[in-house]
Amino acid sequence: MAKSLFEELGGKYEWQGDYLIPCLTIPAEKEQPIGTWGQRHLDYLKKYRKVTYINLLTSGRLNAYLADIDRQAQERFKRLIEGMKQEQGITNS
């Protein structure tokens, strides 16, 4: 029997009852802490950008992407607060 393209690319099948099911795994991803902004962006992706969410999840880049979004949002938030402090003349003392 001729190999399928999946098998030619290194994929394997396993029997589940009477069916051959492809053995699919999600690539391992380095765990990174995700804060409030990353969690909110995750909810947004799940609700409104499902294809982007699935692509990031299956490629093993979701956690790194959310950690980067969280870092960017934190930096922007800090800059915003510092700007507001300067406008209002607030000092740390």
C-alpha positions, 0 to 999 in steps of 0.5 A: 500500500502506498504511503500517504503524504502524512506518512511521508512527512513522518506522521504515524497512525494508530488504531482506534477500534476499526479506524486508523487515527493520525497521532497528532501532538502539540509542540512543547512550549516553554511555560511563561507567566501570563498576567492580567493583560495576557489573560484578557487577550486570550479571552479576546482571541477565543471569542473573536479571533478563533483561527488566530487562536488555533494557529498559535495553539497548534504551532506551540507559540500561544504562551510566548505570544501572550507573555509578549502581549502582557509585557507590552501592555504592562510597559504601556500602562507604566508609561501612561501612569508616569505621563499622568503623574507628570501632568498632575505634578504628583511626586513620589515623596 
